[in-house]
């Protein structure tokens, strides 16, 4: 454990971009946990006397068409967007990696069926497929999570399959078989843990994509419903007021969305350096 933290500190010191990404990640997590306590106003509180007020000391991000504080809504929306992304990525990782491990280790007809299933998902534009799933099931937070998880399944299945194919004939696997371990035990305790590093990087990249996907669905009216605070729906609501000059309504939630996606994309490089044994010094 001490060696891990020593290597972690070394990475942060040597790569300022990685340090920035981890700092942004901790800020996002902090806001998602404590955002409701840090928000200066109730995100659902309307004020008819402060409708469409520009940024000021009282409202640093301005107010929307109902007089709600934009800063408070941007902060509180962090929890919902991060929850959607985390839940969707966890489901897709759990199911996709299991399917990929089975496909790569045993092969045969299982490999063909799982491969055709992944090909069927990848045959569609992924956002369009997510739109169809949510439109069919209904636009709720749960269905957004399910749709995002489904379109991300092939990524984990294919990465896991390739990693398992590389390792299933390795020397330590053969030694485990000679010791009498079952195939399932070898897959779970020997092969799968050694396949995790590239999947951890994939998780980071998919977190950004999941946030963007949820925001995109909300933007077109298939995601979170008003009056809940969510970055995508806030951008959609603010877009109608850009022409009339209320630029802050779309700018600040869009900036929060951009920074979150940017953070998770940068985080992937840092995680690669952290889990790659070749980077150890």
C-alpha positions in Angstrom: 0.0 0.0 0.0 2.8 2.4 0.8 4.4 1.6 -2.5 1.1 2.5 -4.3 0.8 5.9 -2.6 4.5 6.6 -3.3 3.9 5.9 -6.9 0.7 7.9 -6.9 2.5 11.0 -5.5 5.3 10.5 -8.0 2.7 10.6 -10.9 1.0 13.7 -9.6 4.4 15.4 -9.2 5.7 14.5 -12.6 2.5 15.2 -14.6 0.7 18.4 -13.8 -2.2 17.5 -16.2 -2.8 14.3 -14.3 -2.7 16.2 -11.0 -5.2 18.7 -12.4 -7.5 15.8 -13.5 -7.4 14.2 -10.1 -8.1 17.6 -8.4 -11.1 18.2 -10.7 -12.3 14.7 -9.9 -12.2 15.2 -6.2 -14.0 18.5 -6.6 -16.8 16.9 -8.6 -17.2 14.1 -6.0 -17.1 16.6 -3.2 -19.9 18.7 -4.9 -21.9 15.6 -5.5 -21.9 14.7 -1.9 -22.1 18.1 -0.2 -23.5 20.2 -3.0 -27.0 20.5 -1.5 -25.4 22.0 1.6 -23.1 24.3 -0.3 -25.7 25.7 -2.7 -26.5 29.3 -1.7 -30.2 28.9 -2.5 -32.8 26.2 -2.9 -32.4 25.0 -6.5 -36.2 24.8 -6.8 -37.0 28.1 -5.2 -38.6 30.5 -7.6 -38.5 34.3 -7.3 -40.7 36.4 -9.5 -38.8 39.6 -8.7 -35.5 38.2 -10.0 -36.5 36.6 -13.3 -33.7 36.4 -15.8 -31.3 38.4 -13.7 -27.8 38.6 -15.1 -24.8 37.4 -13.0 -24.3 39.6 -9.9 -23.0 39.3 -6.4 -26.3 38.0 -5.1 -26.5 35.5 -8.0 -23.0 34.8 -9.5 -24.4 32.7 -12.3 -27.6 34.7 -12.7 -31.2 33.4 -12.5 -33.4 31.5 -14.9 -36.8 32.3 -16.4 -38.5 31.3 -13.1 -36.1 33.3 -10.9 -34.2 30.2 -9.7 -30.5 30.6 -8.9 -28.4 29.1 -11.7 -25.3 28.5 -9.5 -27.3 26.5 -7.0 -28.9 24.4 -9.7 -25.5 23.8 -11.4 -24.0 22.6 -8.1 -26.9 20.4 -7.1 -27.1 18.9 -10.6 -23.6 17.4 -10.0 -25.0 14.7 -7.8 -27.6 13.5 -10.3 -25.3 13.5 -13.3 -22.5 11.7 -11.5 -25.0 9.2 -10.1 -26.4 8.4 -13.6 -22.9 8.0 -15.0 -21.6 5.9 -12.1 -24.6 3.6 -12.1 -24.6 3.1 -15.8 -20.8 2.5 -16.0 -21.0 0.0 -13.0 -23.8 -2.0 -14.7 -22.0 -2.0 -18.1 -18.7 -2.9 -16.5 -20.2 -5.8 -14.4 -22.2 -7.3 -17.2 -19.9 -6.6 -20.1 -16.7 -7.8 -18.4 -18.5 -11.0 -17.3 -19.7 -11.7 -20.9 -16.2 -10.8 -22.3 -14.5 -13.1 -19.8 -16.8 -16.0 -20.6 -16.4 -15.4 -24.3 -12.6 -15.2 -24.2 -12.0 -18.1 -21.8 -14.3 -20.8 -23.1 -14.8 -19.6 -26.7 -16.9 -21.8 -29.0 -20.6 -21.2 -29.4 -20.6 -18.9 -26.4 -18.0 -16.7 -28.0 -20.1 -16.5 -31.2 -23.4 -15.6 -29.5 -21.8 -13.0 -27.3 -19.9 -11.6 -30.3 -23.0 -11.3 -32.4 -24.8 -9.6 -29.5 -22.1 -7.0 -29.2 -22.1 -6.5 -33.0 -25.8 -6.0 -32.9 -25.4 -3.2 -30.4 -22.5 -1.6 -32.2 -24.4 -1.7 -35.5 -26.5 1.3 -34.4 -25.3 4.8 -33.7 -25.0 4.5 -29.9 -26.8 7.7 -29.0 -29.6 6.9 -31.4 -29.9 3.5 -29.8 -30.0 5.1 -26.3 -32.8 7.4 -27.6 -34.8 4.5 -28.9 -34.4 2.6 -25.6 -35.5 5.6 -23.4 -38.3 6.5 -25.8 -39.6 2.9 -25.5 -39.2 2.5 -21.8 -40.0 6.0 -20.8 -37.9 9.0 -19.9 -36.9 8.4 -16.3 -33.6 8.4 -14.5 -33.6 4.6 -14.2 -34.2 4.1 -17.9 -31.4 6.6 -18.8 -29.1 4.5 -16.7 -30.2 1.2 -18.4 -29.9 2.8 -21.9 -26.4 4.1 -21.1 -25.3 0.8 -19.7 -26.5 -1.2 -22.7 -24.7 1.0 -25.3 -21.5 0.7 -23.2 -21.6 -3.1 -22.9 -19.6 -4.0 -26.0 -16.6 -1.9 -24.9 -16.1 -3.9 -21.8 -17.0 -7.2 -23.4 -14.4 -6.7 -26.2 -11.6 -5.4 -24.0 -12.1 -8.2 -21.4 -12.3 -10.8 -24.2 -9.0 -9.7 -25.7 -7.3 -9.6 -22.3 -8.5 -13.0 -21.3 -7.4 -14.5 -24.7 -3.9 -13.2 -24.1 -3.7 -14.7 -20.6 -5.7 -17.9 -20.6 -2.6 -19.9 -21.8 -0.1 -18.1 -19.6 2.3 -20.0 -17.3 0.6 -19.0 -14.1 -2.8 -20.2 -15.5 -1.3 -23.6 -16.4 0.2 -23.8 -12.9 -3.2 -23.1 -11.4 -4.7 -25.9 -13.5 -2.0 -28.3 -12.3 -2.9 -27.4 -8.7 -6.4 -28.6 -9.3 -8.2 -25.3 -9.5 -11.4 -25.2 -11.5 -11.8 -23.1 -14.7 -14.2 -20.7 -12.9 -11.8 -20.2 -10.0 -8.9 -19.6 -12.4 -10.9 -17.1 -14.4 -12.1 -15.3 -11.3 -8.9 -15.2 -9.2 -6.1 -15.5 -11.8 -7.1 -14.1 -15.2 -9.7 -11.5 -14.5 -7.7 -9.5 -11.8 -4.8 -9.3 -14.3 -7.1 -7.9 -16.9 -8.4 -5.0 -14.9 -5.9 -2.2 -15.7 -7.1 -1.5 -19.3 -10.7 -1.8 -18.1 -10.1 0.8 -15.3 -9.0 3.2 -18.0 -12.1 2.3 -20.0 -14.2 3.1 -17.0 -12.8 6.6 -16.7 -13.4 7.3 -20.4 -17.0 5.9 -20.2 -17.8 8.1 -17.2 -17.3 11.1 -19.3 -19.3 9.6 -22.2 -22.1 8.6 -19.8 -22.4 12.1 -18.4 -22.5 13.5 -21.9 -25.1 10.9 -23.0 -27.4 11.6 -20.1 -27.1 15.4 -20.8 -27.8 14.8 -24.5 -30.9 12.8 -23.8 -32.1 15.5 -21.4 -31.3 18.2 -24.0 -33.7 16.6 -26.5 -36.4 16.0 -24.0 -35.8 12.2 -23.3 -33.9 12.6 -20.1 -34.5 14.1 -16.7 -37.8 16.0 -16.4 -38.2 19.5 -15.0 -38.0 20.9 -12.4 -35.1 18.6 -11.4 -31.7 20.2 -11.8 -29.6 18.5 -14.5 -26.9 20.0 -16.7 -28.4 18.8 -20.1 -31.9 20.1 -19.4 -30.5 23.4 -18.1 -28.6 23.9 -21.3 -31.8 23.0 -23.3 -33.8 25.5 -21.3 -31.2 28.2 -21.6 -30.7 27.7 -25.4 -34.1 29.3 -26.1 -32.9 32.5 -24.4 -29.5 32.9 -26.1 -31.0 35.0 -28.9 -32.6 37.4 -26.5 -29.3 37.9 -24.7 -29.6 35.8 -21.6 -26.4 33.9 -22.3 -25.7 32.8 -18.8 -28.6 30.3 -18.7 -26.8 27.9 -21.1 -23.2 29.0 -20.6 -22.6 27.9 -17.0 -24.3 24.5 -17.0 -22.7 23.8 -20.4 -19.3 24.8 -18.9 -19.9 22.4 -15.9 -20.7 19.6 -18.4 -17.6 20.3 -20.5 -15.3 20.4 -17.4 -16.7 17.1 -16.1 -16.2 15.3 -19.4 -12.8 16.9 -19.8 -11.9 15.7 -16.3 -12.7 12.1 -16.9 -11.0 12.0 -20.2 -7.8 13.4 -18.6 -8.2 11.0 -15.7 -7.9 8.0 -18.0 -4.3 9.0 -18.8 -3.5 9.3 -15.1 -5.0 6.0 -14.3 -3.0 4.4 -17.1 0.2 5.7 -15.6 -1.0 4.5 -12.1 -1.9 0.9 -13.0 0.7 0.2 -15.7 3.6 -1.7 -14.2 5.9 -0.3 -16.9 5.4 3.1 -15.4 6.6 2.0 -11.9 9.9 3.5 -10.7 
